[in-house]
Amino acid sequence: MTGAAELLLSRIRDVQDYPKPGVVFKDITPLLADPAAFTVLTDELAELCVRHGATKIVGLEARGFILAAPVAVRAGLGFIPVRKAGKLPGATLKQAYDLEYGSAEIEVHAEDLAAGDRVMVIDDVLATGGTAEASLHLVRRAGAEVAGVAVLMELGFLGGRARLEPALKGAPLDAVLVV
């Protein structure tokens, strides 16, 4: 493990039985509170965006916003929020997806993405892959191309990468940390 990975991992706190019994929640707030660690993460993600030729960055609600906005600034790219349904004014594109116990919808402003855009999707954690998969469908429905997906942490034991592979259609999936 590299020094950067060790630093980042040391700033992620495990919270047992949150939000429900049996779940170990990965709390990134200590990482965000550490300016050195947050800068390392921002630089790593920005480098991935530049390497993959992104022209815009999509951040997934809610913790993906926290990561994607400074990455967009660092990479010199625009930031586009993908929100839970009903949170954006004006014309939106919506995408439904399944959760463990039900379904949800995300949306993006219809005019924020267009043909010619190469979009990097950024989130904090890749778990089961449902939200990331839905965001890829939204990006393509808007006429944009997927440059890739980048996450701080992939929870490999949950199988999100396998679920996401068909929706990636050959675009890269990068995880700074895999646990």
C-alpha positions as CSV (number, residue, x, y, z in Angstrom):
1,M,0.0,0.0,0.0
2,T,1.3,3.4,-0.9
3,G,1.8,6.2,1.6
4,A,-1.1,8.1,0.2
5,A,-3.4,5.1,0.5
6,E,-2.2,4.5,4.0
7,L,-2.9,8.1,4.9
8,L,-6.4,8.0,3.4
9,L,-7.3,4.7,5.0
10,S,-6.1,5.8,8.4
11,R,-8.6,8.7,8.2
12,I,-11.7,6.6,7.5
13,R,-13.5,5.5,10.6
14,D,-15.6,2.3,10.9
15,V,-18.9,2.8,12.6
16,Q,-20.5,-0.5,13.7
17,D,-24.2,-1.2,13.3
18,Y,-24.9,2.0,11.4
19,P,-27.4,2.8,9.9
20,K,-28.7,-0.6,10.9
21,P,-27.5,-3.7,12.8
22,G,-24.8,-5.7,11.0
23,V,-23.7,-2.8,8.8
24,V,-20.2,-1.3,9.2
25,F,-20.5,2.3,7.9
26,K,-17.3,3.9,6.4
27,D,-17.3,7.4,7.9
28,I,-15.1,9.7,5.8
29,T,-15.7,12.8,7.9
30,P,-12.2,12.4,9.7
31,L,-10.6,12.4,6.2
32,L,-12.5,15.5,5.2
33,A,-11.4,17.2,8.4
34,D,-7.7,16.6,7.7
35,P,-6.6,19.1,5.1
36,A,-3.5,17.0,4.1
37,A,-5.6,13.9,3.6
38,F,-8.4,15.8,1.8
39,T,-5.8,17.4,-0.5
40,V,-4.2,14.0,-1.3
41,L,-7.6,12.6,-2.2
42,T,-8.6,15.7,-4.3
43,D,-5.3,15.5,-6.2
44,E,-5.7,11.7,-6.9
45,L,-9.2,12.1,-8.2
46,A,-8.4,15.2,-10.3
47,E,-5.5,13.3,-11.9
48,L,-7.8,10.5,-12.9
49,C,-10.2,13.0,-14.4
50,V,-7.5,14.6,-16.5
51,R,-6.0,11.2,-17.5
52,H,-9.4,10.0,-18.8
53,G,-10.0,13.2,-20.7
54,A,-13.1,14.3,-18.8
55,T,-14.6,17.7,-19.7
56,K,-17.2,17.7,-16.8
57,I,-17.5,16.0,-13.5
58,V,-20.7,14.6,-12.0
59,G,-21.0,14.3,-8.3
60,L,-23.5,11.9,-6.7
61,E,-25.6,13.1,-3.8
62,A,-24.6,13.6,-1.1
63,R,-21.0,12.7,-0.2
64,G,-20.1,12.6,-3.8
65,F,-20.8,16.3,-3.9
66,I,-18.2,16.9,-1.2
67,L,-15.5,15.1,-3.2
68,A,-16.5,16.1,-6.8
69,A,-16.7,19.9,-6.3
70,P,-13.1,20.4,-5.2
71,V,-11.9,17.8,-7.8
72,A,-13.6,19.8,-10.5
73,V,-11.9,23.0,-9.3
74,R,-8.5,21.3,-9.1
75,A,-8.9,19.7,-12.6
76,G,-10.3,23.0,-14.1
77,L,-13.6,21.3,-15.1
78,G,-17.3,22.0,-14.6
79,F,-19.2,20.3,-11.7
80,I,-22.7,18.9,-12.3
81,P,-24.7,17.6,-9.3
82,V,-26.8,14.5,-9.6
83,R,-29.5,14.8,-7.0
84,K,-32.3,12.8,-5.4
85,A,-35.5,13.3,-7.3
86,G,-37.4,16.5,-6.5
87,K,-34.4,18.5,-5.5
88,L,-33.6,20.4,-8.7
89,P,-35.7,23.2,-10.2
90,G,-36.5,23.3,-13.9
91,A,-36.4,20.5,-16.5
92,T,-34.6,17.4,-15.4
93,L,-33.8,13.9,-16.6
94,K,-34.7,11.2,-14.1
95,Q,-33.5,7.7,-13.6
96,A,-35.0,5.1,-11.3
97,Y,-33.0,2.3,-9.7
98,D,-33.4,-0.5,-7.2
99,L,-32.3,-0.4,-3.6
100,E,-32.0,-3.3,-1.2
101,Y,-35.5,-2.6,0.1
102,G,-37.3,-0.6,-2.5
103,S,-36.4,1.9,-5.2
104,A,-35.2,5.5,-5.7
105,E,-34.8,8.1,-8.4
106,I,-32.0,10.5,-9.2
107,E,-32.0,13.4,-11.6
108,V,-29.8,15.9,-13.4
109,H,-30.7,19.2,-15.1
110,A,-31.5,18.4,-18.7
111,E,-29.3,21.2,-20.0
112,D,-26.2,20.5,-17.9
113,L,-24.9,17.7,-20.1
114,A,-24.8,17.5,-23.9
115,A,-23.2,15.8,-26.8
116,G,-19.4,16.3,-26.8
117,D,-19.2,16.2,-23.0
118,R,-16.9,13.5,-21.5
119,V,-18.2,13.0,-18.0
120,M,-16.4,11.5,-15.0
121,V,-18.7,10.3,-12.3
122,I,-17.4,10.7,-8.8
123,D,-18.7,9.3,-5.5
124,D,-17.3,8.4,-2.1
125,V,-18.0,4.7,-2.0
126,L,-18.9,2.0,-4.5
127,A,-21.0,-0.5,-2.6
128,T,-23.7,-2.4,-4.6
129,G,-23.3,0.0,-7.6
130,G,-27.0,1.0,-8.0
131,T,-26.6,4.7,-7.8
132,A,-23.5,4.8,-10.0
133,E,-25.2,2.6,-12.6
134,A,-28.2,4.9,-12.6
135,S,-25.9,7.9,-13.1
136,L,-24.3,6.3,-16.1
137,H,-27.7,5.9,-17.7
138,L,-28.5,9.6,-17.0
139,V,-25.2,10.8,-18.5
140,R,-25.8,8.8,-21.7
141,R,-29.5,9.8,-21.9
142,A,-28.3,13.5,-21.8
143,G,-26.2,12.7,-24.9
144,A,-22.9,12.9,-23.1
145,E,-20.1,10.2,-23.1
146,V,-18.9,8.5,-20.0
147,A,-15.2,9.1,-19.4
148,G,-15.2,6.9,-16.3
149,V,-16.2,6.5,-12.7
150,A,-13.9,7.3,-9.8
151,V,-14.5,6.6,-6.1
152,L,-12.6,7.0,-2.9
153,M,-13.4,3.5,-1.8
154,E,-14.7,0.3,-3.3
155,L,-16.3,-2.2,-1.0
156,G,-15.2,-5.2,-3.1
157,F,-17.2,-7.8,-1.1
158,L,-20.5,-6.2,-2.1
159,G,-20.1,-6.8,-5.8
160,G,-20.7,-3.3,-7.1
161,R,-18.0,-3.5,-9.8
162,A,-19.6,-6.6,-11.4
163,R,-23.0,-4.9,-11.4
164,L,-21.5,-1.7,-12.9
165,E,-19.4,-3.4,-15.7
166,P,-22.2,-3.6,-18.3
167,A,-23.2,0.0,-17.7
168,L,-19.6,1.2,-18.0
169,K,-19.5,-0.1,-21.6
170,G,-15.7,-0.2,-21.5
171,A,-15.2,3.1,-19.6
172,P,-12.8,2.8,-16.6
173,L,-13.7,2.3,-13.0
174,D,-11.1,3.6,-10.6
175,A,-11.1,3.2,-6.8
176,V,-8.4,5.0,-4.8
177,L,-8.9,2.4,-2.1
178,V,-10.3,-1.2,-2.3
179,V,-11.5,-2.7,1.0
